[in-house]
Amino acid sequence: MPNGCKIFLLCLLAFAVLVGAFCILWPLTGGRTAPAQSTAAAQTQPAPTAANTDTPPETESAATTASETETVTETQVSAEAQKAQAMLESMTDGEKVWQLFVATPESVTGVGTVVRAGDATKTALEEKPVGGLIYFSKNLQDSAQTKEMIRNSQSYAKTAMLIGVDEEGGTVSRVGSNSAMGTTSFQNMASYGAAGDTAAVYDIGKTIGTDLTGLGFNLDFAPVADVVTNPNNTEIGSRSFSSDPETAAKMVGSIVSGFQDSGILCTLKHFPGHGGTSTDSHKGLSVTTRTLEEMRASEFLPFKAGIEAGAPMVMVGHLSAEQLNGGKDTPSDLSKAVVTDLLRVELGFQGVVITDAQDMGAITDYYSPAEAAVGALQAGVDLILMPADLQAAYDGVMAAVQSGELTQARIDESVLRVLTMKYEYGILS
């Protein structure tokens, strides 16, 4: 037989043996082959199958239910954001920028002291449709006058406004200090912190909030979340619940819950913590030398507690925290390191951020109204409170957008956040 034929027959015989072996072994393996590992995740952990998963049917069902619940919740929350988005898209560029200011009625109208809202207020709000108004004791004569003034002002606004007041209790009580307002007055918060009664503090928040909403206010610039760490501090003092951060945190969480249950917007202040300063920022530059580690262990705790309790707003102070800001003495409300890196990112706050009043010496001694407003928005702030010159601040922001110093997207981000909050709290409907 030729060698070529012998080789062919040997190959055929070998093939037959392989086929036979395959037929015998295949049933013993259950017909399975090794899964292909085509991704990094597959290389470290195989995808679960009916043969290798450890998840019982009950767990899978619970997971599905939880997922469905989360989807429903997300849909409910996003409904308010969708309304806000639609309103945002209907606004002119100028109307958007005006929404970023909370001002005194005097700065809007040009009137010396506003105690009523009539044609002058109507005309002024048409020209300067601000996002909100803040009232002081001089504006509030009695409950009837206050209700009418606020009701009329809101009726003139194209977009419903935030109507705010400083009502902390104790020494800072624009409403409670006037018996003609018919509201409840309280002592300084330090006395309640010393008592350690969180239930009583919850009741204080709910009572203040209920009193204010009854008058037409929808925003309280309280509570003070500062921890007094400097015994020479004069700006905060007994306005703080405690010099002990744990105590202050418990009290802040409780009073925020009370505010929330009353339906009023509340504001944690003055981030990153004004209790370590010795100078009053109303009068000039106020500096804290506290380190980031020290503030994380102390000053930040009440803010974290308030955020966890649902506080919708945080006020950033003018204090200069050099250890948090690369050694610079920039006011905190103009510092991206403080507003964005710490408050937004580290503490996870996604609500509305507002400056402290920008007519204070810590701002006016070093910045023009335009520079302060633009700087705050660049830092990540949403609302500018009480610029020294409202029109100049507005013009400065508009110019910054036109020049590209501020992007339209940055403006829209803050306006959307403010409008969404207004829908969530029933200010807009």
C-alpha positions as CSV (number, residue, x, y, z in Angstrom):
1,M,0.0,0.0,0.0
2,P,1.4,3.4,-0.8
3,N,2.6,5.5,2.1
4,G,0.1,8.3,1.3
5,C,-2.8,5.9,1.8
6,K,-1.4,4.6,5.1
7,I,-1.1,8.2,6.5
8,F,-4.7,8.9,5.4
9,L,-6.0,5.8,7.1
10,L,-4.1,6.6,10.3
11,C,-5.6,10.1,10.4
12,L,-9.1,8.7,9.8
13,L,-8.7,6.2,12.6
14,A,-7.5,9.0,15.0
15,F,-10.5,11.2,14.2
16,A,-12.9,8.3,14.8
17,V,-11.3,7.7,18.3
18,L,-11.7,11.4,19.2
19,V,-15.4,11.4,18.1
20,G,-16.1,8.4,20.2
21,A,-14.4,9.9,23.3
22,F,-16.4,13.1,22.9
23,C,-19.7,11.1,22.6
24,I,-18.9,9.3,25.8
25,L,-17.7,12.3,27.9
26,W,-20.3,15.0,26.8
27,P,-23.2,13.7,28.8
28,L,-21.0,13.5,31.9
29,T,-20.3,17.2,31.9
30,G,-24.0,18.2,31.7
31,G,-23.4,19.8,28.4
32,R,-21.7,22.9,30.0
33,T,-18.8,24.8,28.7
34,A,-16.7,27.5,30.6
35,P,-18.3,31.0,30.3
36,A,-16.4,33.5,28.3
37,Q,-14.8,36.3,30.5
38,S,-15.0,39.3,28.2
39,T,-15.1,42.1,30.7
40,A,-13.1,43.2,33.8
41,A,-16.1,42.5,36.0
42,A,-16.5,39.0,34.5
43,Q,-12.9,38.3,35.1
44,T,-13.2,39.0,38.9
45,Q,-16.8,37.6,39.5
46,P,-18.9,35.5,37.2
47,A,-22.4,36.6,36.5
48,P,-24.9,34.7,38.7
49,T,-27.0,32.0,37.1
50,A,-29.7,29.7,38.3
51,A,-27.0,27.2,39.2
52,N,-24.7,29.5,41.2
53,T,-26.8,32.4,42.7
54,D,-27.3,32.5,46.4
55,T,-30.2,35.0,46.3
56,P,-33.4,33.4,47.5
57,P,-36.7,34.2,45.7
58,E,-37.9,36.3,48.7
59,T,-34.8,38.6,48.5
60,E,-35.2,39.1,44.8
61,S,-38.9,40.1,45.3
62,A,-38.0,42.5,48.1
63,A,-35.3,44.0,45.9
64,T,-37.7,44.5,43.1
65,T,-40.3,46.1,45.4
66,A,-37.6,48.5,46.8
67,S,-36.5,49.4,43.3
68,E,-40.1,50.1,42.3
69,T,-40.6,52.3,45.4
70,E,-37.4,54.2,44.6
71,T,-38.7,54.8,41.1
72,V,-42.0,56.2,42.4
73,T,-40.2,58.4,44.9
74,E,-37.9,59.8,42.2
75,T,-40.9,60.5,40.0
76,Q,-42.7,62.4,42.7
77,V,-39.6,64.5,43.5
78,S,-38.8,65.2,39.9
79,A,-42.3,66.4,39.2
80,E,-41.5,69.6,41.1
81,A,-38.2,69.9,39.2
82,Q,-40.0,69.5,35.9
83,K,-42.4,72.3,36.8
84,A,-39.4,74.4,37.8
85,Q,-37.6,73.6,34.5
86,A,-40.6,74.6,32.5
87,M,-40.8,78.0,34.3
88,L,-37.1,78.5,33.9
89,E,-37.4,78.0,30.2
90,S,-40.1,80.7,30.0
91,M,-38.0,83.3,31.8
92,T,-35.9,86.0,30.1
93,D,-32.2,86.2,31.0
94,G,-32.9,89.3,33.1
95,E,-35.7,87.6,35.0
96,K,-33.5,84.7,35.8
97,V,-30.8,86.9,37.3
98,W,-33.3,88.9,39.4
99,Q,-34.4,85.5,40.9
100,L,-31.0,85.2,42.5
101,F,-31.5,88.2,44.8
102,V,-33.2,88.5,48.2
103,A,-33.5,92.1,49.1
104,T,-35.0,94.6,51.5
105,P,-38.3,96.2,50.3
106,E,-36.4,99.6,50.6
107,S,-33.7,98.6,48.2
108,V,-36.4,97.4,45.7
109,T,-38.7,100.4,46.0
110,G,-36.4,103.2,47.0
111,V,-38.7,104.2,49.8
112,G,-37.2,105.1,53.2
113,T,-39.0,102.6,55.4
114,V,-41.6,100.3,53.9
115,V,-44.6,99.5,56.1
116,R,-47.2,98.9,53.3
117,A,-47.2,97.6,49.7
118,G,-49.1,99.7,47.2
119,D,-48.6,101.1,43.7
120,A,-44.9,101.9,44.4
121,T,-44.2,98.3,45.4
122,K,-46.1,97.0,42.4
123,T,-44.1,99.1,39.9
124,A,-40.8,98.3,41.6
125,L,-41.4,94.6,41.5
126,E,-42.3,94.8,37.8
127,E,-38.9,96.5,37.2
128,K,-37.0,94.4,39.7
129,P,-38.7,91.0,40.0
130,V,-36.4,89.7,42.8
131,G,-36.5,86.2,44.1
132,G,-37.4,87.3,47.6
133,L,-37.8,90.0,50.2
134,I,-36.5,90.2,53.8
135,Y,-38.2,92.3,56.4
136,F,-36.9,93.8,59.6
137,S,-38.5,95.0,62.8
138,K,-39.0,98.5,61.4
139,N,-41.3,97.1,58.7
140,L,-43.5,95.2,61.1
141,Q,-46.0,97.3,63.1
142,D,-48.6,94.7,64.0
143,S,-50.0,91.4,62.7
144,A,-52.8,93.0,60.5
145,Q,-50.4,95.5,58.9
146,T,-47.8,92.7,58.3
147,K,-50.3,90.3,56.7
148,E,-51.6,92.9,54.3
149,M,-48.2,94.2,53.3
150,I,-46.9,90.7,52.6
151,R,-50.1,89.6,50.8
152,N,-50.1,92.7,48.6
153,S,-46.4,92.3,47.8
154,Q,-46.9,88.6,46.8
155,S,-49.8,89.6,44.6
156,Y,-47.6,92.0,42.6
157,A,-44.9,89.4,41.9
158,K,-44.8,87.6,38.6
159,T,-43.0,84.8,40.3
160,A,-44.0,84.1,43.9
161,M,-41.3,85.4,46.2
162,L,-39.5,84.1,49.3
163,I,-40.7,86.2,52.2
164,G,-38.1,86.0,54.9
165,V,-37.2,87.3,58.4
166,D,-34.6,86.7,61.1
167,E,-36.5,85.0,63.8
168,E,-34.0,83.0,65.9
169,G,-35.6,83.7,69.3
170,G,-33.9,85.7,72.0
171,T,-31.9,88.7,70.9
172,V,-32.6,88.3,67.2
173,S,-36.4,88.3,67.1
174,R,-37.9,90.7,64.5
175,V,-41.4,89.4,65.2
176,G,-41.4,87.9,68.7
177,S,-40.0,91.1,70.2
178,N,-43.1,93.0,69.2
179,S,-46.1,92.1,71.4
180,A,-48.4,93.6,68.7
181,M,-47.5,90.8,66.4
182,G,-49.4,88.3,68.6
183,T,-46.7,85.6,68.4
184,T,-44.7,83.6,71.0
185,S,-41.4,85.0,72.3
186,F,-38.4,82.8,73.3
187,Q,-35.2,83.2,75.2
188,N,-31.7,82.9,73.6
189,M,-31.1,79.4,72.3
190,A,-28.1,78.9,74.6
191,S,-30.6,78.5,77.5
192,Y,-32.4,75.7,75.8
193,G,-29.1,74.1,74.8
194,A,-28.1,74.1,78.4
195,A,-31.3,72.4,79.4
196,G,-30.7,69.7,76.9
197,D,-34.4,69.2,76.1
198,T,-34.6,68.3,72.4
199,A,-38.4,67.9,72.6
200,A,-38.7,71.4,73.8
201,V,-36.4,72.7,71.1
202,Y,-38.5,70.9,68.5
203,D,-41.6,72.6,69.8
204,I,-39.8,76.0,69.6
205,G,-39.1,75.4,65.9
206,K,-42.6,74.3,65.2
207,T,-44.1,77.2,67.1
208,I,-41.9,79.9,65.5
209,G,-42.6,78.4,62.0
210,T,-46.3,78.3,62.6
211,D,-46.4,81.9,63.9
212,L,-44.5,83.1,60.9
213,T,-46.5,81.2,58.3
214,G,-49.6,82.6,59.9
215,L,-48.3,86.1,59.1
216,G,-47.4,85.3,55.5
217,F,-43.7,84.5,55.9
218,N,-42.4,81.4,54.1
219,L,-38.7,81.7,55.1
220,D,-37.0,82.0,58.5
221,F,-33.2,82.8,58.5
222,A,-32.7,80.5,61.5
223,P,-31.5,78.4,63.2
224,V,-28.0,79.4,64.3
225,A,-25.8,76.3,63.8
226,D,-22.6,77.8,65.0
227,V,-20.6,76.3,67.9
228,V,-18.9,79.0,70.0
229,T,-15.2,77.9,70.3
230,N,-13.8,81.3,70.9
231,P,-14.7,82.8,74.4
232,N,-14.1,86.3,72.9
233,N,-16.7,85.8,70.2
234,T,-19.3,88.6,70.3
235,E,-21.2,88.1,67.1
236,I,-22.7,84.7,68.0
237,G,-22.5,84.3,71.7
238,S,-25.8,83.1,73.3
239,R,-27.4,82.8,69.9
240,S,-25.7,79.5,69.6
241,F,-27.2,76.4,71.3
242,S,-23.9,75.4,72.9
243,S,-20.1,75.5,72.9
244,D,-20.3,71.7,72.9
245,P,-20.6,70.4,69.3
246,E,-22.5,67.3,70.1
247,T,-25.1,69.2,72.1
248,A,-25.4,71.9,69.4
249,A,-25.9,69.2,66.8
250,K,-28.8,67.5,68.7
251,M,-30.5,70.9,69.2
252,V,-30.1,72.0,65.6
253,G,-31.4,68.7,64.3
254,S,-34.5,69.0,66.6
255,I,-35.3,72.6,65.8
256,V,-35.0,71.9,62.1
257,S,-37.5,69.1,62.4
258,G,-39.9,71.5,64.1
259,F,-39.4,74.1,61.4
260,Q,-40.0,71.4,58.8
261,D,-43.2,70.2,60.4
262,S,-44.5,73.8,60.5
263,G,-44.1,74.1,56.7
264,I,-41.7,77.0,56.7
265,L,-38.3,77.1,55.0
266,C,-35.4,77.3,57.5
267,T,-31.8,78.3,57.1
268,L,-28.7,76.8,58.8
269,K,-26.3,79.6,59.5
270,H,-23.4,80.7,59.4
271,F,-21.4,78.0,57.5
272,P,-18.6,77.0,57.9
273,G,-19.0,78.2,61.6
274,H,-18.8,81.7,63.0
275,G,-18.2,80.7,66.6
276,G,-14.4,80.8,66.3
277,T,-14.1,84.5,65.3
278,S,-13.5,87.5,67.6
279,T,-14.6,90.3,65.2
280,D,-18.1,91.2,64.1
281,S,-18.4,90.7,60.3
282,H,-21.0,93.5,60.3
283,K,-18.1,95.9,61.0
284,G,-15.2,94.4,59.0
285,L,-13.0,91.5,58.2
286,S,-13.7,88.5,60.6
287,V,-11.2,85.7,60.7
288,T,-11.2,82.2,62.2
289,T,-7.8,80.4,62.5
290,R,-9.5,77.0,63.1
291,T,-8.1,74.2,61.0
292,L,-10.1,71.9,58.8
293,E,-9.6,69.0,61.1
294,E,-10.8,71.1,64.1
295,M,-13.9,72.3,62.2
296,R,-14.7,68.8,61.0
297,A,-14.7,67.6,64.6
298,S,-16.7,70.6,65.9
299,E,-18.2,73.3,63.7
300,F,-19.4,71.0,61.0
301,L,-21.4,68.7,63.3
302,P,-24.5,70.9,63.8
303,F,-24.6,71.7,60.1
304,K,-24.5,67.9,59.3
305,A,-27.3,67.3,61.8
306,G,-29.4,70.1,60.3
307,I,-28.9,68.8,56.7
308,E,-29.8,65.3,57.8
309,A,-33.0,66.7,59.4
310,G,-33.9,68.2,56.0
311,A,-32.9,71.9,56.2
312,P,-33.6,73.3,52.7
313,M,-31.2,76.2,53.0
314,V,-27.7,77.0,54.3
315,M,-26.4,80.6,54.8
316,V,-22.6,81.0,54.3
317,G,-21.0,83.7,56.4
318,H,-18.5,86.3,55.5
319,L,-15.9,85.0,58.0
320,S,-12.5,84.3,56.4
321,A,-11.4,80.7,57.1
322,E,-7.9,80.8,55.9
323,Q,-7.1,77.2,56.9
324,L,-9.9,76.1,54.6
325,N,-9.1,78.4,51.8
326,G,-5.4,77.9,51.0
327,G,-4.3,80.7,53.4
328,K,-6.4,83.3,51.6
329,D,-8.6,85.7,53.6
330,T,-11.5,85.5,51.1
331,P,-14.9,85.7,52.8
332,S,-16.4,82.2,52.9
333,D,-19.4,83.1,50.8
334,L,-17.0,84.1,48.0
335,S,-14.9,81.0,48.4
336,K,-15.4,78.0,46.1
337,A,-13.3,75.9,48.5
338,V,-15.9,76.5,51.2
339,V,-19.1,76.6,49.3
340,T,-18.5,73.9,46.7
341,D,-15.7,71.7,48.0
342,L,-16.8,71.6,51.6
343,L,-20.6,72.3,51.8
344,R,-21.7,70.8,48.5
345,V,-19.2,67.9,48.1
346,E,-18.0,66.9,51.6
347,L,-21.2,67.6,53.5
348,G,-23.4,66.6,50.5
349,F,-25.7,69.6,50.8
350,Q,-27.8,69.8,47.6
351,G,-30.3,72.5,48.7
352,V,-30.2,76.3,48.3
353,V,-27.1,78.2,49.5
354,I,-27.5,81.9,50.3
355,T,-24.9,84.5,51.4
356,D,-25.1,86.4,54.6
357,A,-26.2,90.0,54.0
358,Q,-23.7,91.6,51.6
359,D,-24.2,95.1,52.9
360,M,-21.9,94.1,55.9
361,G,-18.5,95.7,56.4
362,A,-16.7,92.4,55.7
363,I,-17.9,92.7,52.1
364,T,-18.4,96.4,51.5
365,D,-14.9,97.3,52.8
366,Y,-13.2,95.1,50.1
367,Y,-15.6,94.5,47.3
368,S,-18.1,96.4,45.1
369,P,-21.7,95.1,45.0
370,A,-21.0,93.7,41.6
371,E,-17.8,91.9,42.6
372,A,-19.4,90.4,45.6
373,A,-22.4,89.1,43.8
374,V,-20.4,87.7,40.9
375,G,-17.8,86.2,43.3
376,A,-20.5,84.4,45.3
377,L,-22.1,82.9,42.2
378,Q,-18.7,81.7,41.0
379,A,-18.2,80.1,44.4
380,G,-21.4,78.1,44.0
381,V,-23.9,80.2,46.0
382,D,-27.5,80.4,44.7
383,L,-28.9,83.5,46.4
384,I,-27.4,86.9,47.1
385,L,-28.8,88.4,50.3
386,M,-29.1,92.2,50.6
387,P,-26.4,93.6,48.3
388,A,-25.3,97.1,49.3
389,D,-26.6,98.4,45.9
390,L,-29.2,96.0,44.4
391,Q,-29.2,97.5,40.9
392,A,-25.4,97.6,40.7
393,A,-25.2,93.9,41.8
394,Y,-27.7,92.9,39.2
395,D,-25.9,94.9,36.5
396,G,-22.6,93.2,37.5
397,V,-24.0,89.7,37.2
398,M,-25.6,90.5,33.8
399,A,-22.3,91.9,32.6
400,A,-20.4,88.9,33.9
401,V,-22.8,86.6,31.9
402,Q,-22.4,88.6,28.8
403,S,-18.6,88.6,29.1
404,G,-18.4,84.9,29.8
405,E,-17.1,85.4,33.4
406,L,-20.2,83.6,34.4
407,T,-21.9,81.1,32.2
408,Q,-25.6,81.0,31.5
409,A,-25.5,77.4,32.6
410,R,-24.2,78.5,36.0
411,I,-27.1,81.0,36.3
412,D,-29.7,78.4,35.3
413,E,-28.4,75.9,37.8
414,S,-29.1,78.2,40.7
415,V,-32.4,79.5,39.4
416,L,-33.6,76.0,38.9
417,R,-32.6,75.1,42.4
418,V,-34.5,78.1,43.8
419,L,-37.6,77.5,41.7
420,T,-37.7,73.8,42.6
421,M,-37.5,74.6,46.3
422,K,-40.4,77.1,45.8
423,Y,-42.5,74.4,44.2
424,E,-41.6,71.8,46.9
425,Y,-42.7,74.1,49.7
426,G,-45.9,75.3,47.9
427,I,-44.7,78.9,47.4
428,L,-45.2,78.2,43.6
429,S,-48.0,76.0,42.5
